[in-house]
């Protein structure tokens, strides 16, 4: 599809050629505007002619031509950004760019001639729908994860087996059925049921998937940073998990398990102490369930929905409609009948129709297109064809965003903030008036959710989606389409050992052998050399030899996205660093990077390579620098310092540096910086106090996280040190005084305040009048000295959520009984008197008729002392925490 090419080039033009700050490189701005308008014309044409055969035949030509235009423009831009020119030299470079733009205009004009020939053809069949108008969608849409039509009896039957008290031994219960039948939905509803939550001491969930990885499953269940150190073996992890579960009544869900060998490899981690523990499996294969169950009555096969349940499920995608007109109901039932009771297929077709206008004509066009579903009796093939229909009805900008999801490994939780930043870096998010790009991207995400192509995992406290996922069958379809369009190179059955596909790709989410050979890039057309590399270090061929590139490859990569996860094992560390050095050489003076995520450490990227990239990256929008110790003892000795070169890009919007990484503060205004995570390693050249004094340059900053060095004293000498537009502030180890927190409270836009790990010193907090006017979320964690809180509701007039962890505070002020905005108080590992005061506040509010306040005690059980941490699971539930803690953590994190 041409959607990726058009969106990508239009954003490149916006960022590099129409950007007021880059006007000096353009000789004739009217040229640029004309080219940009031509690309917009192509998008509009393709959006409105999805069913026109001639238009479909022309689309590959449009895609190839646009990719070639972008390739030529970006090569010129790389040359311009990479050198310093005198005026005569600059004029010469401008003329070369102008010549490239003129050729681009000639190419697009030729395409326009062919498009007009199609438009004026007497035989046309253009749909009347305007899919662009549906962008954004409704948050009330019933996604597939929220429906349980036709499963009520099965739900009660399995729940009874989970919580019955007659059997004290560990039991395994299996849910079996084909993909898309609703196994995970049913399991999740059981997992979150109040009776189940209250019955078990510990609940845990992990997704297994077809290519199971026992170590990854153990890490998911334990979810502790120390456990990720190379020196911690799989046996160590298994032992920790056993100790954690021993003597507890637990429920573990193993979702999407494919093989008996996987079950045999992990079942010994789940002890049977006659505590009434349960393991719930979901699988497509009955033999897997048979091997895990010693009783046939604990194997539950899900069948297809009947006609009435299918129709009810369909109707849930139209929450604002009580009943359909007769004609639409007739067409709708015909469409539903062709889904043959498969829930995934039903919610997908409903997602398409919910985005069309409620007219007989449009619904009839779609119903006619579903006739192909009755040609085959293969239900998997039918589901694939339904997904194809849904994909074809996506507007062009959503097609690009959807296809990009193919770069995420199957069954992996998708972090929304990362996804949104990647979409923006790739150029898929359209600039609409003056609206924030990230807000537009969140609208795209919601639209895909409304169409049941993405499922929500969990949300932030303010209701925004935090993580999401894709159904296996949707992900498989997405990957197939991306490969077919020469966009994605992925390890699969056709390329099991990491060979780069001969036709190339734009997105690479593993490191192939072929690209490391000197002839690798020359074998490919430039337009299909990877522009985005998202490397997940998990493949068996990671130890392949890396050959240093020759001079011809030094400018061979025009990368805009580079993200490298740190090595999982020490055996792959050498190759990891070699690959990064290879990229550092190939990138040369590249200034086209927009998204960079790397890891620093003894076995990761050298600091010099990172600073080199940053100093040359004029377009960098997102920088994420993590730190991975190479051993348990590798702690404060491996700190890193990022000097002022890191601020070269005027486009920086998000900078996230983990602890043990300090940075120079910006010495000039950074208008676009919205997120900053910074720390201090007590480096002699820079101190956190110096950083704080310079934050006033960041007047658009909205999210700030600060980590101080151990035993460093922080002082807020300037009350205006923090940016006044700041909405979210997190402090670690800063050891500020409460009077400093009161100064922070005067920030007019602050909505979220998180005080963690000795962020504050002092026994008593007396808030000042007039502060915290917009504060909605307050978290206080490990503030050991904090014992007395002298506050009233007037000090926090809009506070909604209060989280207290590991505190010695005696009690919450009883005046909070009158805080009508408060919705949640969460307590973890605090004094008994503090918990009692929270319940007293809740009771007082209930006596006044206010039942919205929820109080939750999420204090972890004693097993945490073994070194295991709290964690979030793939499906929005915390793992290995007390049962009643689950929903609370999902809501507030």
Helices and strands as residue ranges (DSSP letters): H 3-12, I 13-17, G 20-25, H 29-48, H 53-82, H 87-119, G 131-134, G 144-146, H 152-163, E 171-176, H 183-191, H 194-199, E 202-209, H 214-222, G 225-228, H 234-245, E 250-257, H 260-266, G 267-269, E 278-283, H 286-292, G 296-298, E 299-301, H 307-315, H 326-337, H 343-355, H 360-369, G 370-374, H 379-392, H 396-404, G 405-407, E 414-415, H 416-426, H 437-450, E 455-459, E 465-469, H 472-484, E 488-489, E 507-508, G 514-516, G 526-528, E 532-535, G 551-553, E 561-564, G 570-572, H 573-587, E 595-600, H 607-616, E 622-627, G 636-638, E 640-642, G 644-647, E 654-657, E 661-663, E 675-679, H 688-693, G 695-697, E 703-707, E 728-732, E 736-737, H 738-744, E 752-756, E 760-761, E 764-765, E 777-781, E 788-789, G 793-796, E 801-805, G 814-818, E 824-828, H 832-847, E 854-857, G 862-866, E 871-872, E 878-879, E 881-882, G 883-885, H 886-892
